[in-house]
Amino acid sequence: MSIPPELCARCKGYKRLCKLPRCPILESFQAQVRTYMRLRGLDAHGSTPPSILVGEFGYPKVKIYYMVPVGVFGDNARLYEDPVGWSIRGESLANIIRFRSELLSGEVQVSIDKPEILYEKEFGLAGLSVDPVDSEVKLAKPPIPTLRFDGLTKPLGPRAPANTIKITSNPKIPLQVEKIIWDDLKAVEAIRDLYFNNVDIYTIQRLLSLGFLGRIHRRRIVPTRWSITAVDDTISRILRSKLRGRPEVQESELYYNEYLGNRFLILVKPGPGRFEWIEIWQPRSFWVRSSSKPIIWRVEENTRGEATAMDGGFSAARLAVLEVLSRVDRIGDTIIIREITPGYYAPVGNWHIRETVRRALTKPIAKNITIKELKDVIKTKIDYNPEDLISRIRLLRNEVKLTDYT
């Protein structure tokens, strides 16, 4: 969503003319002022959490953004890039925006076919560390005071070209990750090995993005937005393959969770492994601020993993579901309803979808429900007409086990 600048000029951050509950411009500005006050000239000292983003503008020459919270070191820096921890602690949207606003990015431009540069300069390895890494970033000029939002990646705070980036402590890289860096494996095989050796998905995303995966002589740096969905989709295909031919789940289970102004209702029921994703964007939520009625977006995926549309949010949620089905060694059909409320006033990346669905799936709120019971749940959890919503769900059409009891 783009807020018209003339609206901001009239509002000045306190009239709420954009209808958002908070002013993202003021929140990011206040956080960035704190960052500037910690700067010593053009030198930035701090520990990367780690946090590295690969842009896509100018491809095949792209910018690498190496991020440090100025003046913050050691474990204290972990807070600035911690999707799992944010979700567990229930960090507010305002806090997450503040964390990201306080990360200063040093920019380095590289060609996508030169990933070895990131290894030689060491800051690529810092991006794979399980602990924060002390760093010194010497900027070429004062940073641009801005905060860039994106639907897939986390917000990007103030940034400027870097003359040098120096790593001043040793990155702590897991043995399995270090081994994969030197293995001449296809990217898919490497992702499989890492995932089943319990390397977290965010490290795998950075490995792919920074050019550390794939056949050694064919490796490429990958823009972060692309790597996020690529890793979700690759692991999902691996888990689907693992589940092929397995028995169906014995009963339907309904799950619910909400976080950052997003509500998720998930129904897993007996079936051959199809997915249906329905998004309900409420008026005044971030991307549909000018709409006077809810906007519906849907994706369907068949048992072969063929989807009607590409959607990073769906990819993140589907992975969370397949992880659970893989653990119980069963297949099933899954319906995921995501409602986006005005409380989601600034996008912070699709990590929250993955983590919120993961947490939802830890405990069902109902089992073997009827259509009538499902309607009753929708009334209490989702701000949308239950009759209309259920009529849109194709995986519930001709459903015997649910619709026998309307």
N, C-alpha and C positions, 0 to 999 in steps of 0.2 A: 504494500500500500504506500502511496506517496501522498503526504499531507501537503496541501497547497501552501507555499511560503507566505502568501498574503494572509492565510488563516493564522499562521504562527505569529505574524506581525501584529495582528489584532489581539491575539490571545495573550502573548507574553508569558505563557506558561502557567497562568493561574485561572483563566476563564473556562478552560476545558472545552473549547469550541470544537475540537476534533472528537469529542465524546469519549476519549480514552480516560481510564481512571487515574493515570499518572502521565506526566509529560516525559517521554523518553529523552527528549533533547536536554531538559534541565538535569535529569538524573545522570546522563552520561557526562554532561559538562562538569557537574560538581565532582564526579569521580576523577575526571581528567585533570582538574585543577590540582587535586592531591598528587597526581602523578608528576605534573610539571614542577611542583614545589620540591619534590624529592630529587629532581634532576640536578646534576652538577655540570653546568654548561651543556655540552653535547654528549656527555658520558653517562651511560645508564648502567648501574650495577644492581644485580638481583639474581634470583634463582629461577630458571625456567621450570615450570611445574612438572613435566615439560609441556610446552605448547608451541606447535609449529603448524603453519597453514601454507598450503601451496595454492596460489591463485590460478586463474585460468585465462585472464585477460592477456592478450599478446601471444597466446599459444602459437608455435612451440617454444617460444621464450617466455618463461613465466617468472613471477616474483615469489620468493620464499619469504614468509613473515616469521621471524624468530622473536618470540614474545617473552618478556620478563616483567614482573611486577617490581618497579623501581624501589630499591631499598628494602625489599622483602627477601629473606633468605631461608634455606633449609625447609623443614616441614611446613613452615608457615606459608610457603609459596604453593603448596599442594592445593590449597583451597581455590585457586584461580582457574584450575582446569581439572574438575573432579565430577564428571557426570554421575557416576554411581553414588558417590558421597552426597552430592547435591540432592539426589532423589531420596536417599535413605533419611537424610536430615530434614527433608522438606524445605530446602532453601527457597525463599521467595523469589519471584521474578525480578523484583527490584534489586535484591542482593546479587543475583546472577549478572544482571546488567552492570552493576557496580564493579563486581570482580573483573568482568571482561573489559570495562572501560579503563581500569587501572593497569591493564597489561600494555606495555609499550612495545611496539613492533619495529624491529630493525629489518629493512627490506634488502634482499639480495636477489639480483636477476640471474637466472641460469637457463641453459638450454635443456629441454626435457631429456635429450639423449646423453647428458653428461652427469648421471647420478653419482659418479665417483667423486665429483667435487664435494658433495655433501659429506662423504666419508673422510676425504682428505682434510677438510676444514673442521672436522669433529662435531660441528653443530648438528649434523644429521644423526650422529650417534647419540647426542644429548636428547634428541627427540624420541629415542627408544628407551630411555632410562625409566626404571620403576620408581626412582626417587628424584626430587628436584636437583638441578645441576647449576652450580654457581657460574655466572656468566658476566662478561663485560661487553657492552655494545657501544661502539663509538659511532655516533651519527654524523652524517655529512651536513645536515642542516636541521633546524628545529622541527619537531614533529608536527604533522597536520592534526589539528584538534577536530576529530570526527569519530563517529561510531557507526560502523557498517553492519546492517542486519541482513540475515540470509535465512531462508527456510530450512536449509540443510546443515550449515556450519554454525558454530558459535559466533556471537558478535565479535567484530574486529575493532579494537580501540585505536588510540593515536599511533601514528606510524611515520617513519621517515627512512630514506635510504641510509644504509649502514656502511661506513668505511671499513670497519672490522668487527667481527664477532669472535670473542675469545672465550673458550671454555676454561674455567679456573678450578674445577673439581672433577673428579672422575665419574662419568656416567655409570650407573649400576644397571648392566644389561643382563637379563636372564639367560642362562646357558642355552636354552632351547632357541631363543631369539638369535643369539650370537652364532649358533650352529647353522640356522637357516640362512643367515646372511652369506655364508660361504658355500652353501649347498647349491649345486647347479640344477635346481628343480623348476618345473613349470610353476607359475604363480598359483594355480588352483591346487596343486599338490602341496605347496608350501603353506597355503592358507589352511588346508585340511590338517596338516601336521601340527601347526600352531594351535588351532582351535581345539583339537582333541588332546593337546598337552596343556590345556587350561591357560593359554596366553589370552589375556582379555582382548575383546574385540576392538577397543580403541587403540591398543598397541598395534594390532594387525592392520588397522586402517592407516596408521602412520607409516608402518613398514612398506605398505604398497605405495602410498603417496610419495614417500621420500626415495623411491626407486631401489628398495632393498629386496624386492621379490621378483621371481621369474628367472629364466635362463640368464646366466651372468652376462653374456655378451649381447643380450637383447633387452636388458632392463631399461626402464624409462621412469622418469618422474611423472607422477599423476596428480592433477589438480585434486585438492582435498574433497570438493563436492562430488567428484566422480568416484573417488576411492571409497567414500562412505557407502554409497549405494552398491558399488561393485562388491565390496566385502559382504554386505548383507545378503545380496543376491547369490553370491558364490556359496556361502555357508548354507543358505536355504536350499540350494540345489543339492548340496552334499547330504543334508539331513533328509530331504525328500527321497533321495536315492536309497538311503539307509532304511527308510520306512516302507519302501515299495514291497507289496505283498504281505505286509503285517496285518494282524486282525484289527477290526474297527473298535473304537472305544465302545464300552458297553452301555453307557448312559450319557445323557446330555448334562453339561455343567455350565452354569452361568457365572461370569466373573465381572467385577467392577472395580475401578479405581479412578481417582481424579488427581490432577496436579497441574499447577501453572495455568489454571483456567481451561484445562482440557479434561473432558470426561470420556471414559472408555467403558463400553459395555461389550463383553465378549461372550459369545455362545459357541461352545464346542460340542458337537453332536455326532452320532454315528453317521458315517459317510465315507466316500472313497478318497477324500483328501482335497476337496475344493475350498476356495477362499472367497469371501465377499467382504469388501471394505466400503463402508459408507461414512462419508464426512458430512457433518452438518455445521456450516459456518453461520453463526448467529449474526444478526445485524450489529454493527459497531465493533465486531472482532477485527483483527488487524488487517487482513487482506480484503475485507468486504465492508469497509467502513460506511460507504455511501449506500449500501443496499438497505431497503426497508423490510425485507423478508429474508428468512434463512436461505442460504445457497447450499445445494446438495451436490456432492461429488462422489462418484462410486467407481470401484475397480472390481472386476471379477477375475478369478484365476482358476483354470481347470486342473485336473489331476496331473497333467504333464508340466505344470508350471508356466503355462502360457497365459499371460495377463492381457486384459483389454486395454490397459494403459500403463505407462511407467510412472511410478509415484514413490518418492523416497520415504514418505511417511508410512505407506503400506508396506514397503520392503522392511522397514524397521520393526513394525508390529508383527508381520508374518514370521520373521525370524524368532521373535520371543515365543510365539505359539509353537513353532516347529521344535524349539528346544525342549519344551515340556512334553510334546508328543513323543519326541525321541527318547526322553528319559523313561516314559512308561511303555515304550515300544508298541505304540498303537497309532493308527491313522484315524482321522475324523474330518468332518466338514467344519469350517470355522466362519462365523460371522463376527466382524469387528465394527462396532459403531463408535465413531469419534465425534464428539460435539466440542466445537471451539467457541468459547464464550468471550464476551468483551474483556474478561479478566486476562486474556492472553493478548496484552496490548503491544507486545514487541516479540518477534520471533527470535528464538535462541538456539535453533538447530533441532534436528530430529532425534537427538539422543534421548530427549525426554519422552518421546513416544515409545522407544524401545524399553526404557527403564520403567515407565509407568505400566506398560502392559506386562512386563516381567513381574512386577510386584503384584499386579492384579491377579496373575495366574498362580499365586502361592496358596490361595484359598478361595473356593467357589462360594458364592452367596446363595446359590440355589442349585438343585439337581432335579432332573426329569420334570421340568416345568411344563405346564400347558400353555397354549397360546394366550388364554385369558390371564394366567399368572405373569406371562411375559409382558403383556400390555400393562399390567399393574406395576411391574418393576419400572418399565419405561416412564410411566407417569411420575414416579418418584425420583428417577435418576436423570432423565433426559428432557430438556425443554422443547418437546416436539410432539405433535399429535401421534399417539401410539398406533391408531388405525392406519394412518397414512404411511407411517414409517414401516410397519410390518408389511403393508401392501407393496412396498418398494423392494423388499428383501426376496430375491429370487430363490435363495436356498431354503426358504420356508414355503414356497409354493408346492402344492401337492405333497406336503409333509404329513405323513400318517401319524407318526408318534406324537407330534405336538398338536396337530389340528383336529384330532379326534375329540379333543376336550376344549371347545371354544367357549 
